[in-house]
Every structure is written in structure tokens, then in C-alpha cells.
């Protein structure tokens, strides 16, 4: 009997460039043809979210339903973890119950890589500050629908870059896709981003094709930000929006701190693709789960 290869999406490095393009193409296909998803009725998925989430958690739950995967979302507040059981024993239990895929969100930077060795498919649903690969894939899918291709497009990422797992994954993916990255950060960039220029927002906003704004990670900072000062330097308002190219768009992975990263006055602006990101989050996660399972029916 041929051994089944266990696929993971702990980081974008788990994907070849051809696999990335395949997932992006399938995301678009399932968006355009929502009734043509495969049927994985014998497969099982468990969602473990140790941090709050709306968009990622619900979209993974709905993605599993569209693929007819047996799905369970663990109520961590009433699980045996509260009795002292280790997360590794919990996952061994799920494995013994024939769970095929585990989606995980956790504050730890390295836990997901340790769990990877336990022999169950893992999908990083936003862990630590290391990455959020499905968010980057859905963002790329939105941009490809907008511009047909990302190569040579100027993409601005603005805000709390050093503390953002979304930024980490987007920077990695956009580099691989040939985008021209522009960063505008609230603080000095990490060493791994030193090859990229740190622009002022007012300089970058006039040049970019897409501007991605990030939630301020208040919980990861010791000192509170002056909201007015932050918005003055790193927030998108109507004046800045009017300086963008005619065909440029702006994005935000959510949740948005309205009045901080984005002004309330631009909430329904035609250049916004925030709700499109939410929509494509569902179909991108359908494509990711399909990628994991399609050779192991």
C-alpha cells in the first residue's frame, strides 16, 4: 500500500511557486463556480483557535462545509486543556479520532512547527508573529483579480509591520510573485526587511497600485500609541486616498481600528477591497483544503 504523503501549510515555504499559482487559480475558479467544489465527505477537520478570530475561523469552517468535510470547532474553554492536558496530547487524541486536518491559531511562534512532527496535516491560521499564509494567498488572489498579474506592481504595506504575521507572509509571497514592495512602518524595520525601503506614507501613496494597511497590534506593544499621531503619519484618509492612482486599491486584513488605520469617511469608498478580501478568504481556504486532500481521497 502506497504511503500517504502528509501535506502542511505552516508557512509559504511549504508551497512551490507552481503550487502557489495553482491555489490562486483554484481560488478564483471556486469563487466563479461555487457549486463545483470536490466532495471530501470521508475527511475530517478540527479547528483550534487559541486567539480570537472572526474572518479566518468562520471562513475555514465554511470552506470545510463547502467541501463536505466533517468539521468540528473545539471549545477550548471546556476542553481537557483546562485540566492540564498538553496541546500535544490533545492533538494525539484528535489524530486517534481520525482527524485529517488541523487548523491552528496560537500566540506561540514555534508551536505549529513542533506539532508538524505529530503526523497530522496542519494549516497555520495565524500563529505567533511568524506568518499567516492563507491571508497572504487571499490577498494575492484579490490583487490578481484586480490587475491580472502581480509582477512589477507596486504594493505598499503600511503600519505595524514588525509585529504583523500578515505583513510577514505578504512580504514573502509578494517577493516570490515579483511585486515591487514599498513599506511604510511605524518603527525601524526588522533586519529581515532591510533590503526594502521604508517610505513615508505620503510619498508611497501616490506611487502604489495597491496599499495594504495593517491593524495596530496594541497587545504586542508595551507603550500605548497616540491615536491622532498614528493616524496623521500612517492612516488613510480621504485626502491621501484622492492622491492615489485612478486604478489603485486599498486593503486591510481586518479587524479594522476605524479612525486609526483608516478614517471612517472612506469606509464605503470604491477603492476599498476589504470586503472582497473577506469573500476571497472563503474560496482561498477552499482551495487550500482541496490542495491538502486532493491526492489523499
C-alpha positions, 0 to 999 in steps of 0.5 A, a space after each residue: 500500500 502506497 504511503 500517504 504523503 502528509 501535506 502542511 501549510 505552516 508557512 509559504 515555504 511549504 508551497 512551490 511557486 507552481 503550487 502557489 499559482 495553482 491555489 490562486 487559480 483554484 481560488 478564483 475558479 471556486 469563487 466563479 463556480 461555487 457549486 463545483 467544489 470536490 466532495 471530501 465527505 470521508 475527511 475530517 477537520 478540527 479547528 483550534 483557535 487559541 486567539 480570537 478570530 472572526 474572518 479566518 475561523 468562520 471562513 475555514 469552517 465554511 470552506 470545510 462545509 463547502 467541501 463536505 468535510 466533517 468539521 468540528 470547532 473545539 471549545 477550548 474553554 471546556 476542553 481537557 486543556 483546562 485540566 492540564 492536558 498538553 496541546 500535544 496530547 490533545 492533538 494525539 487524541 484528535 489524530 486517534 479520532 481520525 482527524 485529517 486536518 488541523 487548523 491552528 491559531 496560537 500566540 506561540 511562534 514555534 508551536 505549529 512547527 513542533 506539532 508538524 512532527 505529530 503526523 497530522 496535516 496542519 494549516 497555520 491560521 495565524 500563529 505567533 508573529 511568524 506568518 499567516 499564509 492563507 491571508 497572504 494567498 487571499 490577498 494575492 488572489 484579490 490583487 490578481 483579480 484586480 490587475 491580472 498579474 502581480 509582477 512589477 506592481 507596486 504594493 505598499 504595506 503600511 503600519 505595524 509591520 514588525 509585529 504583523 504575521 500578515 505583513 510577514 507572509 505578504 512580504 514573502 509571497 509578494 517577493 516570490 510573485 515579483 511585486 515591487 514592495 514599498 513599506 511604510 512602518 511605524 518603527 525601524 524595520 526588522 533586519 529581515 526587511 532591510 533590503 526594502 525601503 521604508 517610505 513615508 506614507 505620503 510619498 508611497 501613496 501616490 506611487 502604489 497600485 495597491 496599499 495594504 494597511 495593517 491593524 495596530 497590534 496594541 497587545 504586542 506593544 508595551 507603550 500605548 500609541 497616540 491615536 491622532 499621531 498614528 493616524 496623521 503619519 500612517 492612516 488613510 484618509 480621504 485626502 491621501 486616498 484622492 492622491 492615489 492612482 485612478 486604478 489603485 486599491 486599498 486593503 486591510 486584513 481586518 479587524 479594522 481600528 476605524 479612525 486609526 488605520 483608516 478614517 471612517 469617511 472612506 469606509 464605503 469608498 470604491 477603492 476599498 477591497 476589504 470586503 472582497 478580501 473577506 469573500 476571497 478568504 472563503 474560496 482561498 481556504 477552499 482551495 487550500 483544503 482541496 490542495 491538502 486532500 486532493 491526492 489523499 481521497 
